[in-house]
Amino acid sequence: MLFQVGGEGTRPTFFEMAAAQQLPASLRAALTYSLGVFALRRSFLHKILDYEDEFFASLMLVLEGHSLRTTDASFAESLYGLRRKSVRLRLRRDGGSRTGLSEEVQHSGLEKRQRVLSVVFLVVLPYFKSKLHAIYNKEREARLRESLWGNEDQGFDEADFFTGEESIVTREPSGNQELTVRGQLATKIKKFIAICYPWIHASSEGLSFTYQLLYLLDATGFYSLGLQALGVQVCRATGQELMDTSSRISKIRNNERERLRGPPWLKTVQGALLSCSYAVLDYAQTGLIAAVFIFKMMEWWYQSAEERLSAPTVYPPPPPPPAPKVAKEGIPLPPDSSLCALCLQKRANPSVVTVSGFVFCYACVFKYVTKYKRCPVTLIPASVDQIRRLFHDT
C-alpha cells in the first residue's frame, strides 16, 4: 500500500475510487511513452509497441491476478489500501419499520468465481474495448479519406451495411474465392463495429457516469455497474485485514512450496524460481510506479538542460537604416513636412516611393516617375509599380 487517503469509516471516498480507476490508464500511457523513447535507441522495442494492447493486457493480467489472489483487491485498489468484499443482503426483523423487516448488508471474502470475473472486468473487457476503438478509428479515417480523395479506401456506411453493397472487396480469381468471402465477412464485421461502437461507448460512459454520481451522492454502495453485477463492494482495509493478508500470502506460498515434486536439485531450482517470481510480484506495484516517476523526472531534467543549451541567442534589434540623402540635383524638401515637394501644396492622396521613402501627392509623383523614371528627391531609379498609396484615418 503506497497511499492512504483520509476518511472515516470503511466506505472509500469518491476521490479514492476515481484515483484507483484512473491509475491503470495513466500507467499505460506512461509505459507506452517510456517504451517509445527507448525504442529510438533499441529498434526491437517497436515490436512491443506494435502489440501494445496485447502487451499491456498480459502485464495487467499477471498483476491483477496476483493482487486479487493475495489481497482480494485489484492492482490499483491495493495501492490505496482498499479491498473487495462480497456483499450479501439479509432480511432482519425491525420493529421500527412499517413492514417489520429491514435489509442488512453483510460483507465477506471474495469467492473464486468473483475473482475470475473481476479479472475479466479489469483486463479482458478493457482489452476488447481498446481493440474495438482501434477498429472504429481506422474505419472513420478510411471514411474521411474517401470523402476527401475519392473512393480509394472503403469506410463504414450505414446504408451500404444494411443494403449489402460492397465496393472494397476486389474481384479475385476462382481459386481465391474463399479469401474473397473472408474479406467480405471481415468488411461487414468492421462496418458493424463502426456503426454500433459509438452507441455502445456512449451507453457505457453514461452508465459509468450515473453510477459514479449515485456513489458520490451516497445513493449506492457500488461505484460501477461491473461491481454490482459481481455483487462486490470496495471497502477500506483495516489494520487487522492487512495483517491477515500478510499471513495469508505466507500460507499460500508455503503450500505452493510443499507441492513441489521431483529430485532435490529440481526442488531447489523450482524453489529459487518461485522466490524470484514472488519478489517480482511483491515489488511490481511500487516498482512500476517508482520507475515511471523516476523516468519522467529524469526526462524533464535533461529536456530542460537541452532546451537551455539549444535555445537561440537573443540579440538586440538592429538600428534602423539611415535616411536616404537628398541629391544635389534633386528637388529640395519643403520646410513643412506635410507639404508635397513637387507642388508645394498640402498632400492629396499621399503616396510613397518605396525606393526612397519620401511621400508626395499621388498625381504629382505618378506624373514625375512616369516621365523621369526616378525619385524626385534622391534621383534613385524607380517605376510606377514602386509607388504605394498611404491610407490613414482623418
Buried (B, 14 or more C-beta within 10 A) or exposed (E): BEEEBEEEEBBBBBEBBBBBBEBBEEBBEBBBBBBBEEBEEEEEBEEBEEEBBEBBBEBBBBBBBBBBBBBBBBBBBBBBBBBBBBBEEEEEEEEEEEEEEEEEEEBEBBEEEBBEBBBEBBBBEBBEBBBBBEBBEBBBEBBEBBEEEEEEBBBBBEEBBEEEEBEBBEEEEEEEEEEBEEBBEEBBEBBEBBBEBEEEBEEEEEEBEEBBEBBBEEEBBBBBBBBBEBBBBBBBBEEEBEEEBEEBBEEEBEEEEEEEEEEEEEEEEBEEEBEEEBEEBEEBBEEBBEEBEEBEEEEEEEEEEEEEEEEEEEEEEEEEEEEBEBBEEBBEEBEEEEBBBBBEEEBEBBBBBEBBEBBBBBBBBBEBBEEEEBBBBBBBEBEEEBBEEEEEEE
